[in-house]
Amino acid sequence: MVSIIGALYFPTTQLSAAELTPVANMNSVRQEMQIWTTYQISPFLRGSDISVFVKDGKVTLKGTVTEDVNKELAKAIAAGVKGVNSVDNQIEVDKNYKNAKPSQERSYAAIVDDAGITTAIKSKLLWSKFSDVVTINVDTYQGKVTLSGDVSNQASINSMTAMAKNTQGVLSVDSRLMIADAPMDKETNKYKEDEEKEDENEEKEGTLLADSWITTKVKSTYMYSSNVDSDDISVSTLDGVVLLEGKVKSGSERALAIELAKNIRGVKSVTSSKLLLL
């Protein structure tokens, strides 16, 4: 069963143990897939021409990489897999080697990256003050993000698009968010009244959510964001008021850090007087 899954989802790897042994050594197959998968998600080895063969705990690596350090990395990864006793590293180093022209289809590594981007954006939206009023679809293909769904106003579109654009790994954002049509006549009045109630609730919401929850979500949002250095910013929360302290490299980074914090659900206000430029 594992060999069939490997053939379907990992077409570029060579699952030699499964091919050579009709009654497949399941441990060897799992080890091959684990090693190969790790290569594919490694920024240094993804796309490399490396084949993996495992038999009775012995790993044989073949292929070509452009640097000695990548050859050693491939060996170290294989040696670290549970059940591996030895590694025969036959990988060749050719500084002039060029990988084959990439396929139009996404590689396994690209699929993993896209899934990570989608998850990060959805998390940021879920933690934001917009989470209770809209349902947004997020799709990512090779770093290009598409947002779709209905929102209540242009400000929501602008903020959510900015959140997506400032997520690590995002190359571009196609915002297909639409402003939902407001109900007519009496319903319109009711809609406006509901909006006013939402504004009042937002003022109280900070007391309902734990300060620790807010602090954690602000920090996590910074970690997911490409233009904010989370290591240089300290975050604390008291009664829904977020205090930002630390150093930032530019005025734009400072403004983004403040805006991202303001957009977290439950935040009453943000104090940033101690968030200073380097």
TORZAFI-329920 format. One record per atom (N, C-alpha, C, CB): z, x, y. Coordinates in pm, whole numbers, padded with zeros to 5 digits, always signed. Atoms other than C-alpha are relative to their C-alpha. Glycine has a CB too. Layout:
# TORZAFI-329920
ZXY...
//
This chain:
# TORZAFI-329920
+00000+00083-00122+00000+00000+00000+00000+00086+00126+00121-00093+00001-00005-00086-00117+00089+00280+00242-00133+00067+00023+00109+00105-00016+00128-00066-00017-00242+00455+00172-00103-00094+00060-00051+00052-00134+00092+00098-00058-00429+00134+00257+00028-00015+00149+00012-00136-00070-00036+00009-00141-00237+00101+00584-00046+00122+00074+00150-00019+00017+00044-00123-00064-00310+00463+00661-00148-00001+00025+00037+00120-00084+00145+00003-00017-00682+00409+00608-00042-00095+00110-00067-00040-00130+00036+00098-00102-00681+00107+00836+00040+00044+00140+00064-00132-00031-00055-00027-00133-00467+00234+01123-00005+00146+00041+00140-00047+00006+00005-00142-00031-00503+00611+01099-00128+00059-00057+00125+00074-00055+00126-00038+00060-00875+00663+01028-00033+00147+00015-00108-00081+00057+00039-00138-00023-00891+01019+01165+00084+00099-00078+00009+00031+00146-00081-00092+00078-00613+01167+00953-00050+00009-00143+00146-00042+00002+00042-00018+00137-00670+01303+00605+00122-00016-00089-00067+00139-00021-00114+00026+00086-00418+01143+00371-00032+00051-00140+00036-00150-00001+00050-00063+00121-00499+01389+00096+00081-00036-00123-00002+00148+00017-00083+00029+00115-00204+01314-00128-00039-00132-00063+00147-00001+00038+00039+00131+00050-00312+00953-00157-00135+00006-00066-00001-00103+00112+00135-00007+00053-00674+01050-00223-00003+00073-00135-00092+00070+00099+00005-00081+00120-00599+01307-00493+00081-00058-00113+00049+00139+00031-00087+00054+00103-00335+01108-00679-00011-00150-00003+00146+00043+00024+00016+00145+00007-00428+00756-00792+00134-00072+00010-00070-00039-00130-00134+00054-00015-00062+00678-00845+00067+00082+00110+00083+00005-00137-00032-00084-00116+00019+00799-00493+00147+00037+00005-00037-00073+00128-00135-00047-00027+00323+01008-00427+00041-00056+00135+00009+00157-00003-00029+00072-00123+00473+00774-00171+00073+00086+00102+00083-00123-00031-00069-00088-00094+00703+01036-00023-00097+00091+00072+00106+00082-00072+00098-00090-00061+00412+01271+00036-00085-00073+00103-00090+00063-00107+00080+00079-00093+00208+00996+00198+00078-00029+00128-00046-00131-00066-00083+00028-00118+00495+00900+00426+00017+00125+00086+00137-00054-00042-00016-00124-00075+00548+01263+00521-00127+00036+00076+00039+00115-00095+00127-00027-00067+00179+01310+00599-00016-00088+00124-00118-00022-00096+00017+00093-00111+00174+01000+00817+00099+00030+00112+00017-00144-00049-00100-00032-00103+00496+01099+00995-00041+00123+00079+00137+00022-00065+00043-00123-00068+00365+01448+01073-00120-00028+00090-00035+00110-00102+00122+00028-00076+00024+01324+01183+00031-00086+00123-00104-00070-00088-00035+00087-00111+00175+01048+01398+00069+00078+00112+00091-00113-00048-00068-00082-00100+00400+01299+01572-00099+00087+00076+00107+00088-00066+00104-00079-00068+00097+01517+01645-00074-00086+00102-00101+00057-00103+00079+00086-00087-00083+01220+01797+00073-00041+00128-00042-00123-00075-00073+00039-00120+00196+01133+02038+00050+00121+00078+00117-00089-00037-00037-00121-00072+00259+01495+02136-00103+00028+00109+00012+00121-00096+00097-00029-00107+00102+01577+02477-00075+00131-00023+00071+00006+00133+00063-00129+00024+00016+01924+02342-00093+00000-00121+00107+00105-00019+00078+00000+00123-00134+01831+02005-00090-00122-00016+00091+00008-00117+00082+00120+00016-00286+01488+02054-00148+00035+00015+00041-00108+00104+00144-00027-00005-00657+01495+01988-00040+00130-00066-00045+00001+00140+00033-00126+00066-00633+01830+01809-00061-00026-00137+00124+00090-00014+00064+00010+00131-00839+01889+01496+00092+00059-00106-00139+00072-00001-00097-00047+00099-00553+01915+01246+00006-00099-00115+00141+00018+00064-00017+00082+00119-00545+01785+00890+00131+00038-00067-00120+00017-00098-00131-00019+00061-00221+01744+00698-00006-00038-00147+00109-00084+00073-00006+00028+00143-00172+01767+00321+00140+00034-00048-00108+00081-00079-00135-00021+00051+00168+01727+00153+00003-00025-00150+00102-00091+00072-00018+00018+00144+00248+01776-00214+00130+00067-00042-00120+00059-00079-00127-00051+00051+00592+01814-00368+00080+00076+00106-00024+00091-00119-00079-00061-00106+00751+01900-00034-00065+00117+00069+00127+00043-00054+00071-00110-00065+00495+02166+00057-00110-00058+00089-00060+00097-00105+00099+00048-00097+00287+02102+00369-00106+00107+00022+00067-00039+00134+00110-00089-00035-00055+02256+00424-00069-00056+00124-00101+00015-00118+00064+00039-00126-00197+02245+00776-00130+00076+00016+00094+00025+00120+00130-00063-00025-00563+02312+00853-00058-00059+00129-00097-00021-00120+00064+00048-00122-00771+02283+01167-00008+00108+00105+00074-00120+00054+00018-00095-00110-00820+02444+01506+00072-00050+00124-00150+00021+00031-00063+00028-00129-00615+02458+01826-00039+00111+00097+00156-00012-00013+00045-00097-00101-00670+02647+02150+00105+00105+00035-00040-00073+00125-00105-00095-00036-00334+02827+02180+00093+00027-00117+00079-00051+00120-00095-00037+00104-00090+03014+01955+00123-00090+00002+00041+00146+00015-00120+00081-00011+00198+02809+02089-00019-00137-00063+00041-00015+00146+00028+00129+00063+00029+02488+01969+00001+00010-00152-00133-00055+00048-00005-00024+00145-00011+02635+01622+00144+00003-00047-00072+00131-00036-00140-00009+00036+00359+02717+01614+00070-00135+00013+00071+00104+00087-00058+00133-00018+00448+02372+01747-00034-00090-00117-00049-00062+00131+00043+00081+00114+00246+02206+01471+00083+00034-00124-00150+00021-00029-00080-00043+00114+00434+02411+01212+00144-00048+00012-00002+00153-00014-00139+00041-00022+00774+02335+01366+00019-00150-00023+00045+00037+00141-00008+00145+00020+00705+01961+01368-00002-00033-00148-00115-00072+00072+00011+00026+00143+00600+01964+01003+00127+00043-00073-00121+00073-00058-00120-00052+00067+00900+02176+00899+00122-00087+00025+00027+00141+00046-00114+00083-00035+01136+01931+01069+00003-00135-00068+00003-00021+00145+00005+00129+00069+01031+01634+00856+00088+00004-00125-00146-00037-00038-00091+00007+00114+01287+01528+00597-00076+00013-00131+00080-00131+00003+00062-00018+00131+01197+01646+00248-00101+00112-00007-00065-00125-00042+00096-00111-00002+00963+01926+00357+00075+00131-00028-00075+00008+00137-00064-00126+00039+01052+02257+00190-00071+00122+00056+00004+00010-00151+00075-00114-00052+00775+02485+00316-00125-00049+00071-00037+00098-00113+00121+00033-00075+00475+02489+00550-00098+00116-00009+00032-00033+00149+00108-00099+00003+00151+02677+00484-00090-00030+00120-00082-00006-00136+00070+00027-00126+00009+02699+00835-00132+00077+00004+00089+00039+00121+00133-00061+00001-00365+02767+00804-00080-00036+00125-00077-00044-00125+00068+00037-00125-00446+02640+01154-00054+00125+00068+00096-00077+00094+00062-00112-00071-00686+02869+01340+00012-00020+00151-00148+00015-00041-00009+00004-00146-00658+02956+01708-00131+00049+00060+00119+00085+00051+00126-00034-00067-00977+02953+01913+00009-00049+00145-00125-00064-00074-00018+00036-00141-00933+02961+02291-00121-00072+00058+00029+00123+00081+00122+00064-00049-01292+02843+02336-00032-00131-00072-00117+00095-00016+00025+00120+00078-01260+02553+02095+00008-00125+00088+00099-00011-00117+00001+00128-00071-01347+02211+02234+00003-00113-00101-00124-00012+00093-00009+00114+00090-01245+01890+02067-00127-00083+00007+00121-00087+00035+00118+00087+00003-01515+01650+01963+00009-00103+00112-00013-00070-00137+00005+00100-00107-01627+01401+02227+00083-00122-00039-00146-00041+00030-00088+00111+00034-01363+01127+02239-00076-00130-00025+00100-00021+00109+00060+00129+00033-01447+00791+02087+00024-00100+00112+00056-00054-00134-00020+00106-00098-01489+00484+02304+00123-00084-00034-00125-00090+00008-00118+00074+00042-01209+00329+02099+00125+00080+00034-00006-00030-00151-00125-00068-00032-00849+00406+02189+00052+00078-00120+00104-00100+00048-00066-00076+00105-00679+00678+01992+00138-00060-00024+00012+00150+00040-00136+00048+00030-00343+00613+01829+00094+00035+00115+00051+00060-00132-00086-00044-00110-00178+00816+02107-00018-00089+00123-00030+00146+00037+00027+00086-00116-00349+00603+02375+00062-00139-00019-00152-00013+00023-00061+00131+00029-00231+00284+02204+00150+00005+00024-00029-00043-00146-00144-00017-00021+00126+00416+02205+00031+00008+00150+00052+00127-00072-00020-00013-00145+00097+00515+02573-00014-00134+00070-00100+00100+00059+00023+00131-00063-00045+00175+02670+00115-00097-00029-00133-00060-00049-00113+00087+00035+00231-00006+02482+00124+00036+00081+00030+00010-00151-00114-00044-00080+00489+00204+02664-00010-00044+00144+00013+00150-00006+00022+00044-00138+00336+00123+03002+00026-00150+00013-00144+00033+00046-00019+00146-00003+00325-00250+02925+00148-00035-00008-00076-00066-00116-00143+00027+00015+00688-00246+02811+00077+00035+00126+00056+00078-00119-00069-00042-00122+00800-00056+03120-00020-00100+00113-00049+00139+00045+00029+00097-00108+00627-00298+03358+00070-00133-00027-00152-00022+00014-00066+00126+00033+00756-00605+03174+00150+00010+00024-00028-00038-00146-00143-00018-00022+01107-00462+03186+00033-00005+00148+00047+00134-00060-00025+00000-00145+01085-00398+03560-00012-00141+00058-00099+00095+00070+00016+00137-00049+00959-00752+03619+00114-00089-00048-00135-00058-00047-00109+00080+00056+01226-00899+03391+00129+00020+00077+00021+00034-00148-00123-00029-00074+01502-00725+03586-00009-00041+00146+00031+00148-00008+00018+00026-00142+01355-00825+03920+00042-00142+00037-00146+00023+00039-00039+00133-00049+01442-01124+04135-00108-00104-00023+00033+00008+00147+00109+00095+00026+01108-01280+04039+00004-00056-00142-00135+00068+00024+00006+00030+00143+01196-01316+03670+00026-00146-00032+00098+00085-00073-00036+00138+00031+01336-01669+03689-00104-00102+00043+00130-00032+00064+00091+00099-00057+01043-01827+03868-00145+00016-00044+00007+00006+00150+00139-00021+00039+00728-01684+03714-00010+00052-00142-00069+00096+00096+00032-00060+00129+00570-01593+03383-00125+00083+00020-00019-00109-00111+00110-00091-00027+00346-01289+03409-00047+00065-00129+00042+00108+00102+00058-00071+00113+00110-01147+03150-00037+00141+00044-00125-00074-00056+00029-00141-00029+00079-00767+03140-00081+00057-00115+00131+00082+00023+00085-00064+00100-00206-00597+02955-00039+00139+00049-00127-00087-00029+00034-00138-00036-00276-00223+02948-00104+00054-00097+00126+00090+00000+00104-00063+00082-00588-00046+02824-00035+00134+00062-00127-00092-00011+00026-00137-00047-00615+00332+02861+00054+00024+00141-00151+00028-00004-00067-00023-00128-00372+00333+03151-00036-00097+00111-00029+00136+00046+00041+00098-00100-00544+00048+03335+00070-00132-00028-00155-00017+00001-00085+00117+00018-00313-00248+03387-00062-00124+00063+00139+00025+00060+00044+00129-00053-00410-00613+03432+00120-00094+00004-00116-00060-00085-00106+00099-00017-00157-00861+03570-00064-00137+00018+00092+00036+00120+00052+00135-00016-00221-01233+03536+00115-00100-00008-00108-00032-00107-00103+00103+00000-00024-01551+03591+00009-00067+00136+00135+00059-00038-00019+00075-00124+00090-01793+03861+00133+00037+00064-00007-00151-00026-00122-00029-00075+00343-01706+04130+00008-00095+00119+00003+00149+00048-00022+00098-00106+00487-01895+04425-00052+00043+00136+00146-00030+00011+00042-00043-00133+00378-01677+04717-00063+00139-00004+00118-00001+00096+00069-00129-00009+00186-01371+04834+00098+00117-00008-00079+00008+00130-00100-00107+00005+00505-01167+04871+00030+00040-00144+00129-00043+00070-00024-00029+00142+00562-01197+04496-00114+00082-00058+00018-00130-00079+00117-00074+00047+00208-01078+04427+00007+00145+00046-00131-00065+00050-00005-00135-00055+00250-00778+04655+00107+00085-00068+00025-00005+00150-00111-00075+00058+00586-00677+04510-00026+00035-00146+00129-00078+00012+00023-00025+00142+00487-00714+04145-00115+00098-00021-00030-00131-00073+00111-00095+00009+00159-00529+04197+00049+00141+00031-00113-00039+00096-00055-00131-00035+00350-00245+04364+00086+00055-00112+00084-00011+00129-00081-00044+00114+00596-00231+04073-00087+00059-00109+00084-00116-00055+00090-00048+00105+00309-00194+03829-00066+00131+00039-00107-00105-00030+00068-00122-00045+00127+00068+04037+00091+00122-00004-00053-00019+00142-00095-00111-00005+00441+00280+04061+00070+00024-00133+00102-00026+00107-00052-00025+00135+00498+00288+03685-00067+00123-00059-00021-00123-00091+00054-00123+00057+00455+00618+03502-00114-00029-00097+00111+00077-00071+00114+00012+00089+00119+00653+03330-00108-00096+00046+00047-00042-00132+00097+00099-00048-00057+00379+03527-00107+00067+00084+00071-00111+00081+00113-00054-00075-00404+00475+03651-00049-00098+00106-00114+00036-00094+00044+00102-00096-00495+00148+03820+00059-00135-00039-00156-00008+00005-00053+00134+00025-00382-00213+03852-00101-00104+00049+00137-00020+00069+00086+00112-00035-00609-00518+03847+00089-00124+00008-00117-00020-00105-00090+00113-00018-00397-00795+03995-00079-00131+00005+00082+00017+00129+00063+00131+00006-00522-01138+03891+00104-00110+00019-00074-00019-00134-00105+00096-00027-00203-01309+04000-00049-00104+00100+00127+00070+00052+00044+00109-00086-00261-01646+04162+00121-00074+00055-00092-00098-00078-00104+00083-00059-00052-01853+04399-00018-00143-00048-00004+00007+00157+00008+00136+00054+00025-02184+04232-00010-00100+00114+00121-00032-00089+00015+00104-00101-00083-02491+04425+00132-00074+00019-00112-00099-00039-00123+00074-00029+00213-02658+04597-00022-00149-00022+00048+00027+00146+00012+00145+00018+00278-03024+04504-00021-00070+00134+00125-00056-00070+00034+00074-00121+00168-03288+04755+00114-00095+00040-00131-00080-00019-00087+00104-00055+00365-03532+04976+00147+00023-00033-00043-00135-00052-00142-00008+00028+00716-03600+04848+00032+00122-00086+00049-00127-00068-00023-00114+00087+00682-03339+04583+00002+00130+00080-00107+00007-00110+00002-00120-00085+00599-03086+04854+00136+00022+00063-00109-00013+00109-00132-00010-00060+00927-03163+05027+00103+00047-00102+00042-00134+00061-00094-00038+00106+01109-03130+04700-00017+00148-00033-00023-00086-00127+00026-00141+00030+00940-02796+04637+00065+00089+00106-00153+00026-00006-00059-00080-00106+01052-02668+04977+00151+00002-00011-00043-00054+00137-00145+00006+00016+01404-02790+04913+00045+00093-00112+00046-00144-00028-00034-00087+00112+01403-02607+04581-00003+00146+00043-00096-00022-00116+00009-00138-00047+01292-02287+04755+00123+00037+00082-00128+00020+00083-00118-00026-00082+01579-02321+05003+00122+00020-00089+00024-00114+00099-00112-00016+00092+01822-02365+04714-00006+00135-00070+00001-00113-00103+00015-00130+00064+01678-02057+04547+00050+00111+00091-00146+00025-00037-00046-00102-00096+01743-01856+04865+00152+00003+00005-00058-00028+00140-00146+00005-00002+02103-01980+04870+00058+00060-00127+00048-00145+00018-00049-00052+00127+02145-01896+04502-00010+00151-00006-00077-00062-00115+00017-00144+00001+02011-01546+04558+00116+00069+00069-00131+00039+00066-00112-00058-00072+02295-01485+04803+00124+00005-00088+00029-00078+00128-00118+00006+00086+02549-01584+04537-00020+00078-00130+00033-00145-00032+00031-00053+00132+02374-01424+04243+00066+00135-00025-00149+00013-00016-00061-00131+00016+02517-01077+04306+00140-00009-00057+00003+00072+00131-00136+00014+00052+02867-01208+04227-00001-00045-00144+00078-00099+00085+00008+00049+00137+02746-01361+03900-00040+00110-00097-00099-00115-00008+00043-00110+00085+02585-01046+03764+00094+00119+00017-00145+00041+00032-00091-00115-00005+02802-00749+03675-00061+00113+00082+00034+00048-00142+00048-00113-00079+02777-00460+03916-00057+00110-00088+00112+00056+00087+00048-00104+00092+02733-00227+03619-00140-00031-00050+00096+00015-00118+00134+00041+00044+02430-00429+03504-00101+00035+00108-00005-00152-00032+00092-00029-00110+02269-00398+03847-00025+00150+00011+00057-00054+00132+00014-00146-00009+02337-00023+03862-00091+00054-00109+00137+00068-00007+00082-00046+00113+02186+00029+03517-00147-00034+00020+00050-00062-00130+00138+00043-00016+01872-00168+03601-00069+00073+00115-00007-00150+00023+00058-00079-00109+01818+00014+03931-00037+00138-00052+00098+00011+00120+00026-00134+00054+01847+00349+03752-00118-00002-00097+00125+00054-00071+00110+00009+00097+01615+00236+03472-00133-00021+00069+00026-00115-00099+00123+00023-00076+01358+00111+03722-00049+00130+00062+00023-00105+00110+00038-00130-00055+01361+00452+03890-00060+00090-00109+00121+00070+00065+00049-00084+00110+01312+00623+03553-00141-00038-00040+00093-00011-00121+00133+00048+00036+01006+00408+03482-00103+00022+00111+00006-00147-00036+00089-00009-00116+00861+00472+03828-00051+00142+00020+00071-00047+00126+00065-00130-00010+00617+00756+03891+00027+00070+00133-00148-00015-00019-00013-00059-00133+00693+00812+04260+00143+00008+00051-00082-00077+00097-00141-00014-00035+01073+00820+04254+00065+00095-00100+00073-00138+00002-00068-00096+00087+01273+01115+04117+00142-00050-00026+00002+00143+00063-00129+00062+00030+01563+00941+03945+00114+00101-00011-00010-00079-00129-00105-00101+00016+01750+01268+03886+00068+00035+00131-00059+00126-00061-00053-00040-00131+01804+01319+04259+00067-00115+00076-00110+00057+00084-00057+00116-00069+01935+00970+04340+00118-00055-00078-00107-00110+00020-00119+00060+00060+02285+00842+04270+00006-00148+00038+00130+00074+00047-00003+00145-00023+02326+00465+04233+00136-00056-00038-00112-00071-00082-00124+00071+00030+02643+00258+04252-00007-00139+00062+00125+00078+00052+00005+00139-00048+02709-00113+04307+00141-00056+00014-00084-00088-00095-00129+00066-00021+03004-00305+04451-00026-00138+00057+00091+00084+00096+00019+00140-00041+02997-00685+04472-00145-00030+00037+00090-00032+00119+00142+00028-00022+02617-00688+04455-00066+00085+00105-00016-00141+00036+00056-00090-00101+02572-00428+04728-00025+00136-00063+00096+00013+00124+00039-00126+00064+02383-00122+04603+00008+00114+00101-00142-00010-00058-00010-00120-00083+02466+00221+04746-00086+00110-00061+00148+00047+00013+00087-00109+00044+02197+00490+04719+00040+00128+00072-00149-00034+00026-00033-00130-00057+02289+00854+04771-00087+00107-00065+00151+00032-00020+00076-00110+00058+02101+01179+04723-00109+00049+00092-00059-00041-00130+00109-00062-00075+01788+01361+04830-00135-00052-00050+00006+00153-00011+00137+00039+00035+01425+01248+04838-00096+00093+00072-00029-00149+00036+00096-00097-00052+01112+01448+04909-00079-00052+00121-00096+00039-00108+00083+00054-00109+00944+01211+05155+00051-00136+00044-00147-00010-00044-00036+00131-00049+00983+00901+05363-00053-00111-00089-00052-00019+00139+00058+00102+00088+00755+00709+05126+00083-00014-00127-00145+00036-00035-00086+00008+00118+00974+00799+04827+00130-00074+00032+00031+00142-00055-00124+00067-00043+01282+00686+05019-00023-00151+00014+00049+00059+00134+00030+00142-00020+01119+00356+05118-00021-00071-00133-00125-00016+00088+00025+00060+00130+01006+00293+04761+00130-00017-00078-00098+00085-00081-00129+00009+00070+01352+00366+04619+00081-00118+00052+00080+00131+00017-00073+00112-00060+01506+00116+04861-00062-00133-00041+00002+00013+00153+00070+00124+00034+01241-00148+04791+00022-00038-00146-00149+00013+00029-00021+00027+00142+01276-00115+04413+00141-00051-00025-00026+00126-00083-00138+00046+00017+01653-00155+04439+00017-00143+00052+00097+00095+00074-00009+00134-00058+01619-00462+04663-00058-00106-00093-00071-00005+00134+00069+00097+00085+01391-00626+04407+00072-00029-00130-00137+00049-00030-00075+00025+00122+01647-00608+04126+00079-00130+00013+00095+00118-00032-00068+00129-00001+01792-00946+04035+00150+00018+00025-00023-00075-00133-00143-00005-00028+02141-01002+04178+00040+00089+00114+00071+00043-00120-00033-00091-00110+02121-00742+04454+00008-00078+00131-00105+00114+00010-00016+00065-00130+02258-00874+04784-00063+00083+00111+00149-00024+00031+00054-00089-00102+02169-00572+04994+00006+00143-00052+00078-00013+00133+00004-00142+00038+02103-00198+04975+00045+00085+00118-00144+00041-00047-00046-00095-00101+02292+00068+05170-00059+00137-00032+00156+00006+00005+00074-00123+00029+02081+00381+05202+00023+00110+00103-00147-00030-00007-00024-00099-00106+02235+00579+05488+00024+00140-00055+00119-00043+00084-00026-00130+00062+02327+00858+05244-00116+00046-00088+00127-00007-00082+00121-00042+00071+01978+00876+05093-00084+00078+00100-00079-00123-00060+00054-00086-00104+01843+01172+05287-00124+00075-00044+00105+00098+00046+00118-00082+00027+01520+01369+05312+00041+00144-00023-00101-00010+00116-00026-00142+00026+01517+01722+05173-00031+00084+00124-00083+00049-00120
//
